[in-house]
Amino acid sequence: MTKKILSLVLALIMVTACIAGCTGDEAVKNENKVIIGSTTDLSGDFRFPGWGGSSAGASDQDVNGLTVGYSTMETNQGGAYVWNNTAVKSHTESEDADGNLVITIEINEGLKFSDGTDVKAVNYLAYILAFSSPVVKSAEHPGMAGQAMVGFEAFTGYQGDVDYAKVKADAKAAAKKAAQEAATAEKPFDEATWDAAWEAKYVEPAKEFSGVRLLGDYKFSLTISAAKGYYPYYFASTYGAVSPYPMNFIFGDGVEIKDDGKGAYLTGNWYEKDGDTYKKGAHVAAARYDVSTYAFSGPYVIKEWDQATKQCTLEINPNFAGNFEGQKPSIKTIVYTKIVQETQLDQFKTGQVDILSGITGGADTQAALAAVDESNGKFAEVHYQRAGYGKLQFECDFGPTMFQSVRQAVAYVLNTAEFASAFTGGYGTVIYGPYSPDFDMWKAVGDKISLIDYSFSVENAKKALVDGGWIYNSKGEAFVEGQSGVDAVRYKKLTAEEAAVLDGVNKNYTSVENTDGVEYKTVKVGEDYYMPLVINWFGTTNNDVTDMLAARLVGTDNVKALGMVVRSSVGDFDKLLGEIYRMPSYGYGGTPTYGMFNLATGWNSAIYDYAFNWSLDPAYFDYSSNKLYDEYDKAYPYYDAEGNHTKKSYADAVAASGDKLGMDYLSMAMVYDATTADEYNQWWQAYIERWNELMPDVPLYSNYYYDVYNAKIENFKTSPFWSPVDALLYCTIANVAE
């Protein structure tokens, strides 16, 4: 009897132990594979996503990031550019006699493309040379790859063995005809003056790219132009961030890169034409979408691309030597597939995808986190605050929104804390400036930066308006609250300068969408113009932000209490861009109408550069989406009347300006005067503080992004600047099958 009981007990112990902890052959093994789901279409444009434009698809860029490697510089987990010691043996930076920056790079020997061929210096120069030439322009690429480098203008004008006297004559004739057609009675065409100016600017074409040097099999240099303003520059080192490409991929057959001492150039049939068409343009355009013929340099190669299902399968590149930290991939296969947003969580829970990234918003986030909580450890999540924000953006050169007091009043009367919570479902926060808490700059100065807290306050909004001169009615008399008709709103008496902006647009400022029968417009009382506090706002259709803002700004008691009216128009995003950038091709009618828009902004790296965005020079008008001209810059400009600038330390500039440094000065000095991180951070802090005072945008929310993933993926860590495809290089699969 005792032996029987003992046998049963021992058997039970063995069964229990196996149930609890067996990890032998009986346990389920995981395939060494990860499936990433994306709601963004894959297009097959993996080699050069976007083709030099700004419309590259996010999924295409992810695949490109997995297949391109050995860049001389790469971005780290914090979004900062760092030198890639796996690829780069040494690098130096020096100034030449003309004040240009010379970046000399020697790469390590032994690097291989996926097909086993060597990576050499010519592979790093291939893209710069090809994509600075007229050949790629014939394939509808901008062809501006080397624009920051000395000699670009001469090289980009070179067309091979042609009659350059005729090239010059034709170019001059075309330019003259355009100038003559653009002439007006006020600005007539003066042939002699125009001719001298054109001749002075003309650059003779040259086959050598003088600022791009091939110095050996594994050594090259790039000379960054001071004359064109690319140096000195705080981020100038990043002009040395170049990636290698196989020669046959870029050029096809019959082309080599040579350097006889004057600069790198292209030999062979690169410039060969068929009539007026460059033959190699067709090669470049076709190679762009070829994912099988040519080798890759990154951690993965494309094994299969299915255009019909929008699915791309990648496998490890065994020749990849590692990223900037020497990290090599462990996961054998990555599948990038298109999913439908409405059903993505079901696909995740049923194992059709292993990673869903960028989940945001209350309902979607809650559902994703519930799936993780209910999975008994099968799923996990990582989250981070977005490096960016949704916003109300103001036009600051006309209408009520040209005044700081109005922009501040909107910031106060719109309860952004409540809005952020409602829009993000509690998975977001409020910021009061153009920054990310993940920036190194914020981490350095965040505990001492001084920002205005625009927490909800009707009284503070009203005070801003009164202090800003919004104290009149339509008759030029004192504003009285609670009136009706056109006197329900405040008016401001404009100075002669304010009335005259943009050829007098403020004199004719008029409200839109007058569905209540009241039309507000600037009135003239005596010799003075009085502008109504009515903001014409344009929002995009089928947009929850637009709808939520309308419920909080249009006709609400809080806004009425200020003596303010917000008039809402809606349309598509192209129309919005047309109004912001005043582009007739996008629907702009020729007269600025809208002073406020809702959209979003963000950063994909820690390079923070807003130089020229706040310039008082009309030549840089298109750089600015806000069109804010800071009065401080008028009193103490970055450039003097002769167009020169004398560098000063931050402390000296503060003293010289009377502690009134404007947005243009701060944004320019940040990147053109700073030489150390501490100096840059000083300028950056002052820039954020001044921005916060002027409020060219009202940040509405900075939402949190959640990446949910199958817990079989170990060491999965993402950030605003470190995507899932970056993270996967460091990941392994638990209990992987052999």
VOGU-3710 file (C-alpha; in Angstrom, 3 decimals, decimal comma):
1> mtkkilslvl> 0,000/0,000/0,000  2,789/2,416/0,913  4,696/1,581/-2,300  1,546/2,283/-4,379  1,026/5,698/-2,744  4,679/6,556/-3,185  4,536/5,612/-6,878  1,470/7,784/-7,425  3,067/10,718/-5,628  6,255/10,427/-7,709
11> alimvtacia> 4,234/10,202/-10,931  2,213/13,275/-9,957  5,376/15,228/-9,180  6,828/14,334/-12,590  3,665/15,333/-14,464  3,371/18,623/-12,539  7,006/19,442/-13,100  6,655/18,845/-16,836  3,467/20,900/-17,070  5,110/23,758/-15,187
21> gctgdeavkn> 8,482/23,916/-16,801  9,283/21,536/-19,660  11,229/23,443/-22,343  12,424/20,494/-24,332  11,195/19,192/-27,659  7,611/19,180/-26,357  7,505/23,046/-26,140  6,315/25,153/-29,070  9,177/26,640/-31,062  8,898/30,068/-32,676
31> enkviigstt> 9,791/30,691/-36,291  12,634/33,184/-36,646  10,355/35,638/-38,384  8,435/38,845/-37,658  5,451/40,231/-39,546  4,970/43,994/-39,368  1,560/45,376/-40,190  1,121/48,842/-41,631  -1,962/50,741/-42,710  0,202/52,717/-45,147
41> dlsgdfrfpg> 0,435/51,300/-48,648  3,684/49,833/-49,860  4,265/51,056/-53,402  7,480/49,269/-54,336  9,401/52,559/-54,285  11,987/51,084/-51,919  15,278/52,119/-53,493  14,727/55,897/-53,485  11,416/56,547/-51,707  9,766/59,695/-52,968
51> wggssagasd> 12,380/60,170/-55,705  13,871/63,259/-54,105  10,490/64,803/-53,272  8,617/65,208/-49,999  5,893/62,619/-50,579  7,714/59,404/-49,735  5,459/56,733/-48,236  6,244/55,777/-44,648  6,169/52,042/-45,386  8,441/52,455/-48,405
61> qdvngltvgy> 10,868/54,371/-46,211  10,810/51,565/-43,630  11,770/48,985/-46,237  14,468/51,325/-47,510  15,796/51,656/-43,949  16,108/47,895/-43,663  17,993/47,517/-46,949  20,395/50,496/-46,911  23,388/50,483/-44,587  26,977/51,641/-44,100
71> stmetnqgga> 26,071/55,318/-44,194  29,004/57,337/-42,917  26,662/58,831/-40,303  23,494/57,306/-38,834  20,884/58,503/-36,363  20,967/56,998/-32,907  18,142/56,178/-30,525  17,781/59,861/-29,609  17,590/61,029/-33,222  21,100/62,544/-33,241
81> yvwnntavks> 23,525/61,961/-36,112  26,621/59,986/-35,076  29,592/58,719/-37,050  29,278/55,103/-38,081  32,474/53,450/-36,876  31,547/50,184/-38,562  31,877/51,882/-41,941  34,221/54,789/-41,187  37,868/54,194/-40,302  38,609/57,896/-39,801
91> htesedadgn> 37,209/61,312/-40,584  38,540/64,845/-40,308  36,999/68,279/-40,666  39,026/71,349/-41,613  38,637/74,721/-43,299  40,283/75,483/-46,614  41,692/78,848/-47,680  38,250/80,023/-48,839  36,592/79,214/-45,534  34,838/76,089/-46,823
101> lvitieineg> 34,471/72,972/-44,688  36,426/69,988/-45,979  35,171/66,641/-44,655  37,647/63,858/-45,384  36,482/60,288/-44,841  38,350/57,005/-44,981  36,166/53,909/-44,901  37,067/50,526/-43,527  38,239/47,844/-45,888  36,319/44,583/-45,976
111> lkfsdgtdvk> 32,781/45,943/-46,153  30,631/43,951/-48,562  27,392/44,417/-50,449  24,874/41,587/-50,233  26,297/39,998/-53,393  29,790/39,862/-51,876  31,310/42,734/-53,875  33,512/45,225/-52,033  32,240/48,558/-50,793  34,714/51,257/-51,818
121> avnylayila> 34,952/55,024/-51,937  33,441/55,188/-55,431  30,269/53,605/-54,065  29,849/56,536/-51,668  30,374/59,089/-54,439  28,095/57,379/-56,957  24,845/58,878/-55,673  26,250/62,397/-55,247  27,619/62,505/-58,785  24,731/60,840/-60,575
131> fsspvvksae> 22,051/62,733/-58,689  23,696/66,097/-59,260  23,683/65,671/-63,031  21,175/66,531/-65,782  20,784/62,822/-66,507  18,631/62,207/-63,427  16,749/65,438/-64,057  15,665/63,889/-67,339  14,137/61,110/-65,209  12,197/63,775/-63,243
141> hpgmagqamv> 14,444/63,767/-60,188  15,426/67,206/-58,746  19,117/66,375/-59,210  20,257/68,433/-56,219  22,174/65,819/-54,208  25,417/67,807/-54,086  23,994/71,324/-53,884  25,791/72,086/-50,586  29,197/71,323/-52,124  31,681/73,541/-53,895
151> gfeaftgyqg> 31,495/73,166/-57,671  27,888/71,972/-57,816  26,718/74,643/-60,265  29,491/73,878/-62,735  29,046/70,128/-62,492  25,261/70,128/-62,736  25,522/72,195/-65,917  27,828/69,702/-67,609  26,118/67,713/-70,373  28,960/65,674/-71,825
161> dvdyakvkad> 30,770/66,403/-75,074  28,628/69,220/-76,467  29,049/72,773/-77,805  29,084/74,825/-74,595  29,123/78,128/-76,448  25,736/77,155/-77,850  24,582/75,899/-74,429  25,411/79,298/-72,947  23,765/81,206/-75,785  20,589/79,147/-75,548
171> akaaakkaaq> 20,424/79,529/-71,770  20,948/83,264/-71,998  18,311/83,669/-74,708  15,738/81,731/-72,693  16,488/83,714/-69,526  16,321/87,015/-71,409  12,974/86,152/-72,941  11,566/85,314/-69,497  12,913/88,570/-68,054  11,420/90,584/-70,890
181> eaataekpfd> 8,031/88,954/-70,440  8,133/89,657/-66,708  8,989/93,339/-67,199  6,414/95,978/-66,251  6,056/99,728/-66,641  7,259/100,145/-63,060  10,161/97,728/-63,598  11,092/97,930/-67,264  13,614/95,607/-68,868  17,069/97,192/-69,085
191> eatwdaawea> 19,062/95,021/-71,463  22,512/96,315/-70,578  21,971/95,969/-66,826  20,344/92,569/-67,217  23,087/91,333/-69,539  25,871/92,312/-67,131  24,075/90,685/-64,193  23,441/87,467/-66,110  27,057/87,217/-67,273  28,275/87,781/-63,711
201> kyvepakefs> 26,146/84,891/-62,421  26,769/82,443/-65,241  28,946/79,456/-64,304  30,876/77,618/-66,987  30,043/73,878/-66,944  32,793/71,480/-65,853  33,003/67,699/-66,016  34,762/67,620/-62,621  32,832/68,150/-59,405  35,534/70,180/-57,654
211> gvrllgdykf> 34,081/69,788/-54,166  33,865/65,992/-54,448  37,226/64,238/-54,404  38,150/60,593/-54,869  41,380/60,269/-52,867  41,948/56,530/-53,051  40,172/53,208/-53,102  38,800/53,821/-49,616  39,139/57,571/-49,161  37,197/60,600/-50,385
221> sltisaakgy> 36,397/64,160/-49,360  33,460/66,544/-49,621  33,927/70,332/-49,537  30,956/72,220/-48,129  30,457/75,691/-49,569  30,793/78,763/-47,374  29,911/81,134/-50,218  26,483/79,504/-50,591  25,833/79,631/-46,840  26,136/75,935/-46,074
231> ypyyfastyg> 29,073/76,607/-43,762  29,633/77,620/-41,011  26,626/75,680/-39,788  26,064/73,834/-36,534  24,959/70,647/-38,297  27,498/70,925/-41,144  28,981/67,536/-40,283  25,776/65,905/-41,491  26,608/66,923/-45,064  29,117/64,109/-44,723
241> avspypmnfi> 26,328/61,576/-44,198  26,447/59,575/-47,427  25,513/55,985/-48,226  27,142/53,567/-50,662  25,359/52,122/-53,689  26,453/49,472/-56,207  27,950/51,088/-59,290  25,842/49,041/-61,717  22,672/50,016/-59,834  23,358/53,735/-60,168
251> fgdgveikdd> 25,024/53,829/-63,584  24,341/50,593/-65,405  27,271/49,430/-67,545  30,078/51,478/-68,999  30,557/54,209/-66,384  33,430/54,780/-63,970  34,321/57,454/-61,416  37,700/59,095/-61,885  39,638/61,947/-60,280  42,714/63,488/-61,910
261> gkgayltgnw> 43,211/66,099/-59,191  40,502/68,631/-60,047  37,508/66,717/-58,706  35,592/63,496/-59,279  33,952/62,983/-62,658  32,103/60,332/-64,656  33,616/58,559/-67,636  32,100/56,403/-70,355  28,532/56,651/-71,600  26,799/58,431/-68,701
271> yekdgdtykk> 25,991/61,512/-70,788  25,178/59,631/-73,993  21,983/60,818/-75,706  19,381/59,474/-78,059  18,300/62,695/-79,697  17,557/65,063/-76,845  17,094/62,270/-74,294  19,756/60,897/-71,969  19,857/57,134/-72,402  20,937/56,530/-68,822
281> gahvaaaryd> 17,898/58,413/-67,531  15,802/55,398/-68,506  18,181/53,104/-66,609  17,966/55,164/-63,422  14,178/55,346/-63,590  13,890/51,565/-64,068  16,495/50,660/-61,430  14,501/52,666/-58,895  11,871/49,911/-58,782  14,170/46,933/-59,371
291> vstyafsgpy> 14,414/44,971/-56,113  16,066/41,817/-57,455  18,861/42,676/-59,894  21,085/44,846/-57,757  22,740/44,249/-54,397  21,828/45,854/-51,065  24,048/47,372/-48,382  21,762/47,121/-45,345  20,952/44,466/-42,745  18,276/42,911/-44,975
301> vikewdqatk> 17,693/42,155/-48,635  14,360/41,997/-50,407  13,515/38,377/-51,126  10,060/38,969/-52,571  7,813/41,917/-53,374  4,171/41,173/-54,177  2,599/44,194/-55,816  -0,878/42,641/-55,727  -0,964/41,934/-51,980  1,274/44,882/-51,028
311> qctleinpnf> 3,563/42,546/-49,113  7,349/42,678/-48,965  9,461/39,837/-47,574  13,010/40,544/-46,424  15,772/38,223/-45,267  19,051/38,787/-43,443  21,975/40,035/-45,482  24,769/37,700/-44,293  27,416/40,150/-45,492  26,184/43,030/-43,356
321> agnfegqkps> 28,889/44,054/-40,881  26,645/46,053/-38,524  25,230/49,501/-37,872  26,954/52,416/-36,083  27,181/50,278/-32,935  28,222/47,180/-34,832  24,797/45,648/-34,284  23,797/42,875/-36,685  20,315/41,430/-37,142  19,243/38,160/-35,544
331> iktivytkiv> 15,722/37,808/-36,919  15,987/35,877/-40,172  12,849/37,061/-41,972  10,821/40,245/-41,790  7,530/40,508/-43,630  6,090/43,976/-44,171  2,407/43,774/-45,037  -0,549/46,079/-45,642  -3,371/45,831/-43,098  -6,723/47,534/-42,707
341> qetqldqfkt> -6,912/49,883/-39,752  -10,442/48,866/-38,787  -9,423/45,205/-38,410  -5,725/45,534/-37,524  -6,189/44,493/-33,893  -8,033/41,332/-34,919  -5,195/40,502/-37,278  -2,739/41,072/-34,448  -4,599/38,914/-31,930  -4,961/36,059/-34,413
351> gqvdilsgit> -1,260/36,062/-35,232  -1,493/37,450/-38,763  0,879/40,246/-37,729  3,383/40,458/-34,876  3,774/44,234/-34,572  1,315/47,102/-34,775  3,006/50,489/-34,459  1,923/54,058/-33,934  -1,428/53,312/-32,296  -2,907/56,496/-30,870
361> ggadtqaala> -6,251/57,911/-29,789  -8,468/56,864/-26,913  -10,520/53,991/-28,315  -7,723/52,432/-30,392  -5,211/52,691/-27,560  -7,607/51,240/-25,001  -8,425/48,321/-27,273  -4,743/47,621/-27,936  -3,838/47,762/-24,252  -6,779/45,507/-23,405
371> avdesngkfa> -5,449/42,959/-25,890  -2,081/43,078/-24,137  -3,613/42,797/-20,653  -5,791/39,852/-21,623  -3,055/37,913/-23,421  -1,480/36,292/-20,350  1,925/37,527/-21,401  1,627/36,665/-25,101  1,624/40,342/-26,112  3,481/43,399/-24,808
381> evhyqragyg> 3,608/47,132/-25,491  6,004/50,069/-25,522  4,949/53,695/-25,734  6,416/57,174/-26,063  5,298/60,751/-26,509  5,098/61,877/-30,087  7,881/64,232/-31,226  5,371/66,752/-32,508  1,909/68,099/-31,927  -1,460/68,836/-33,438
391> klqfecdfgp> -2,000/72,558/-33,679  -3,848/75,655/-34,659  -1,519/77,532/-36,991  -1,794/81,280/-37,519  -1,047/83,495/-40,486  0,805/86,356/-38,819  1,114/88,944/-41,585  -2,494/90,116/-41,956  -5,872/90,139/-40,224  -6,476/89,803/-36,476
401> tmfqsvrqav> -4,018/86,915/-36,172  -1,104/89,178/-37,131  -1,340/90,457/-33,570  0,295/88,639/-30,670  -2,569/89,611/-28,366  -5,102/87,719/-30,520  -2,955/84,608/-30,796  -2,456/84,588/-27,034  -6,169/85,118/-26,447  -7,007/82,072/-28,568
411> ayvlntaefa> -4,455/80,040/-26,604  -6,073/81,066/-23,314  -9,724/80,641/-24,321  -9,235/77,230/-25,921  -8,941/74,762/-23,053  -6,091/72,765/-24,549  -5,768/70,478/-21,511  -9,400/69,442/-21,903  -9,042/69,232/-25,691  -5,931/67,042/-25,492
421> saftggygtv> -7,600/64,700/-23,036  -10,777/64,456/-25,115  -9,028/63,957/-28,439  -6,437/61,450/-27,236  -8,748/59,683/-24,802  -6,359/60,595/-21,999  -3,331/59,262/-23,880  -1,740/62,611/-24,612  -0,500/65,816/-23,039  -0,222/69,563/-23,616
431> iygpyspdfd> 2,919/71,463/-24,559  3,395/75,212/-24,966  6,120/75,343/-27,558  7,755/73,615/-30,541  9,741/70,998/-28,657  9,856/67,334/-27,746  10,738/66,184/-24,225  12,918/63,579/-25,945  15,191/66,235/-27,447  18,650/66,410/-25,914
441> mwkavgdkis> 18,192/70,198/-25,849  15,068/69,909/-23,709  16,784/67,493/-21,358  19,626/69,994/-20,979  17,553/73,146/-20,323  14,043/71,922/-19,510  14,426/72,512/-15,773  15,326/76,181/-16,267  13,311/77,181/-19,326  10,639/79,816/-18,645
451> lidysfsven> 7,382/79,394/-20,556  4,026/81,140/-20,293  1,381/78,709/-19,043  -1,600/79,133/-21,343  -3,991/77,239/-19,107  -7,646/77,993/-19,760  -8,594/81,482/-18,605  -11,191/83,777/-20,145  -9,876/86,597/-17,968  -6,307/86,202/-19,174
461> akkalvdggw> -7,562/86,062/-22,750  -9,549/89,252/-22,237  -6,579/90,998/-20,622  -4,359/90,096/-23,578  -6,890/91,658/-25,950  -7,323/94,838/-23,932  -3,556/95,224/-23,573  -3,280/94,696/-27,333  -5,633/97,581/-28,153  -8,823/95,643/-28,945
471> iynskgeafv> -10,921/98,200/-27,066  -13,170/99,761/-29,725  -16,476/99,143/-31,463  -17,271/99,645/-35,137  -17,745/103,412/-34,625  -14,344/103,893/-33,036  -15,941/104,249/-29,627  -15,251/102,219/-26,487  -16,210/98,543/-26,758  -19,114/97,487/-24,535
481> egqsgvdavr> -19,704/93,817/-23,830  -23,002/92,176/-24,680  -23,886/94,150/-27,805  -25,355/92,623/-30,972  -24,685/92,817/-34,690  -21,331/94,161/-35,833  -20,676/95,612/-32,375  -20,758/92,180/-30,721  -17,009/92,037/-31,379  -14,026/94,153/-30,443
491> ykkltaeeaa> -12,200/96,335/-32,956  -8,611/97,517/-33,080  -7,457/100,849/-34,503  -4,747/100,076/-37,036  -1,603/102,074/-37,495  -0,864/103,278/-41,005  1,717/100,500/-41,334  -0,708/97,818/-40,102  -3,409/98,981/-42,479  -1,033/98,972/-45,443
501> vldgvnknyt> 0,339/95,420/-45,151  0,082/93,212/-48,256  -1,067/96,103/-50,443  -3,746/97,139/-47,988  -5,458/93,787/-47,446  -6,326/94,773/-43,865  -8,333/97,757/-45,114  -10,671/95,304/-46,819  -10,589/92,492/-44,275  -13,991/90,766/-44,249
511> sventdgvey> -15,492/87,796/-42,442  -16,439/84,651/-44,386  -19,319/82,192/-43,951  -21,729/84,912/-42,859  -24,571/82,457/-42,346  -25,953/84,397/-39,384  -26,574/87,439/-41,530  -23,809/89,485/-39,929  -20,818/90,484/-42,041  -17,871/91,838/-40,117
521> ktvkvgedyy> -15,349/93,974/-41,946  -12,745/96,647/-41,412  -14,367/100,058/-41,185  -12,932/103,492/-41,813  -13,767/106,124/-39,211  -12,344/109,486/-40,195  -8,844/108,736/-41,411  -8,430/105,591/-39,279  -9,162/101,951/-40,009  -10,704/99,680/-37,370
531> mplvinwfgt> -10,418/95,907/-37,761  -12,996/93,498/-36,253  -11,900/90,643/-33,977  -13,174/87,976/-36,360  -10,906/85,068/-37,260  -11,487/83,306/-40,555  -10,494/79,701/-39,888  -10,005/76,956/-42,485  -10,193/73,314/-41,407  -10,038/70,074/-43,336
541> tnndvtdmla> -13,080/67,878/-43,880  -13,545/64,407/-42,377  -11,276/65,447/-39,529  -12,159/64,854/-35,877  -9,899/67,735/-34,823  -11,821/70,145/-37,058  -15,134/68,984/-35,601  -13,924/69,177/-32,004  -12,438/72,629/-32,514  -15,640/73,907/-34,086
551> arlvgtdnvk> -17,588/72,782/-31,021  -15,230/74,788/-28,803  -14,610/77,919/-30,873  -17,560/78,665/-33,149  -20,309/80,548/-31,364  -19,399/79,379/-27,864  -20,104/81,465/-24,773  -16,432/81,699/-23,838  -15,468/83,088/-27,229  -18,441/85,463/-27,264
561> algmvvrssv> -17,420/86,710/-23,829  -14,148/87,927/-25,326  -15,864/89,953/-28,035  -14,443/87,529/-30,587  -16,002/85,556/-33,433  -14,502/82,564/-35,225  -15,840/81,851/-38,707  -15,280/78,333/-40,005  -14,721/77,099/-43,568  -13,803/73,544/-44,532
571> gdfdkllgei> -12,223/71,843/-47,518  -9,570/69,341/-48,516  -5,912/69,366/-47,492  -4,703/70,667/-50,864  -6,899/73,716/-50,444  -5,509/74,220/-46,937  -1,935/74,081/-48,246  -2,872/76,429/-51,059  -4,103/79,015/-48,573  -1,113/78,617/-46,235
581> yrmpsygygg> 1,517/78,868/-48,972  -0,630/81,032/-51,269  -0,336/78,765/-54,267  -2,921/79,353/-57,034  -2,343/75,812/-58,320  -3,743/74,551/-55,010  -6,824/76,739/-55,035  -5,549/80,037/-53,610  -7,622/82,884/-55,009  -5,003/85,618/-54,880
591> tptygmfnla> -6,053/87,413/-51,684  -5,211/86,083/-48,202  -8,451/85,259/-46,432  -7,832/82,774/-43,631  -5,799/83,551/-40,539  -6,027/80,195/-38,794  -5,688/76,536/-39,816  -5,601/73,199/-38,018  -2,972/70,617/-38,910  0,037/68,942/-37,270
601> tgwnsaiydy> 3,812/69,064/-37,217  6,681/66,950/-35,934  10,333/65,923/-36,148  11,884/62,660/-37,289  15,367/63,489/-36,030  16,999/65,776/-33,492  18,261/68,156/-36,186  16,420/71,314/-35,192  16,850/74,112/-37,711  14,365/76,917/-38,414
611> afnwsldpay> 16,824/79,322/-40,026  15,218/81,618/-42,625  11,713/80,638/-41,479  11,281/83,982/-39,696  13,299/86,195/-42,038  12,191/89,772/-42,719  13,568/89,384/-46,239  10,729/88,828/-48,773  13,075/86,505/-50,693  12,585/83,934/-47,948
621> fdyssnklyd> 8,836/84,412/-47,643  8,080/80,871/-48,852  10,176/79,365/-46,069  7,661/80,430/-43,454  4,257/78,882/-43,013  3,422/81,377/-40,233  4,735/84,527/-41,957  5,574/86,134/-38,638  7,798/89,186/-38,710  9,101/89,787/-35,196
631> eydkaypyyd> 9,334/93,458/-34,179  12,485/92,645/-32,213  14,164/91,675/-35,492  13,260/95,024/-37,001  15,036/96,795/-34,137  18,004/94,427/-33,943  18,330/92,364/-37,134  20,617/89,402/-37,670  22,021/90,958/-40,849  22,950/94,650/-41,012
641> aegnhtkksy> 21,902/97,001/-43,804  24,787/95,762/-45,980  23,768/92,132/-45,508  26,614/91,301/-43,123  26,563/89,636/-39,728  29,048/89,755/-36,875  28,978/86,716/-34,645  28,366/87,318/-30,976  28,015/85,074/-27,983  24,502/84,725/-26,651
651> adavaasgdk> 25,313/86,960/-23,673  26,781/89,680/-25,901  23,805/89,537/-28,279  21,390/89,868/-25,357  23,276/92,907/-24,091  23,514/94,534/-27,535  19,794/94,053/-28,237  18,591/95,181/-24,829  17,437/91,615/-24,149  15,154/91,756/-27,171
661> lgmdylsmam> 16,300/89,091/-29,606  13,739/88,189/-32,256  12,735/84,927/-33,873  14,879/85,442/-36,966  17,978/86,344/-34,979  17,574/83,427/-32,575  16,833/80,833/-35,254  19,782/81,969/-37,372  22,263/82,253/-34,500  21,219/78,844/-33,203
671> vydattadey> 22,652/77,092/-36,251  25,095/79,637/-37,739  26,731/81,110/-34,614  26,756/78,190/-32,172  29,787/75,907/-32,297  29,270/73,807/-29,159  26,289/71,972/-27,675  26,171/74,385/-24,729  26,057/77,396/-27,053  23,407/75,776/-29,221
681> nqwwqayier> 21,283/74,964/-26,169  21,438/78,598/-25,001  20,151/79,870/-28,327  17,579/77,076/-28,496  16,173/77,886/-25,058  15,806/81,559/-25,958  14,148/80,622/-29,255  11,568/78,407/-27,524  10,840/81,111/-24,943  10,343/83,800/-27,602
691> wnelmpdvpl> 8,153/81,462/-29,678  6,070/80,810/-26,576  5,538/84,547/-26,125  4,502/85,131/-29,735  2,462/81,916/-30,165  2,548/81,504/-33,947  0,821/78,162/-33,271  -1,401/76,935/-30,477  -0,268/73,365/-29,709  -3,454/71,354/-29,110
701> ysnyyydvyn> -2,109/67,976/-28,066  1,008/65,878/-28,122  -0,282/62,336/-28,182  1,335/59,135/-27,006  2,089/56,418/-29,532  1,781/52,766/-28,579  3,545/49,911/-30,318  2,071/46,506/-29,437  3,977/43,355/-30,288  4,157/39,629/-29,851
711> akienfktsp> 6,175/38,976/-26,693  8,223/36,354/-28,521  10,165/39,406/-29,800  12,762/40,161/-27,157  14,435/43,548/-26,502  11,878/45,500/-28,549  12,389/49,185/-27,673  11,104/52,136/-29,704  11,071/55,930/-29,310  9,963/58,980/-31,323
721> fwspvdally> 13,210/58,696/-33,279  13,669/54,915/-33,176  11,081/53,059/-35,219  10,170/49,369/-35,074  12,426/48,659/-38,048  15,313/50,297/-36,163  14,467/48,343/-33,028  14,288/44,979/-34,794  18,007/45,072/-35,528  18,557/44,616/-31,785
731> ctianvae> 15,827/42,022/-31,233  15,820/38,256/-30,964  13,045/35,672/-31,117  12,480/33,720/-27,899  12,675/29,941/-28,098  13,407/30,100/-31,786  13,185/26,999/-33,940  16,474/25,802/-35,383
//
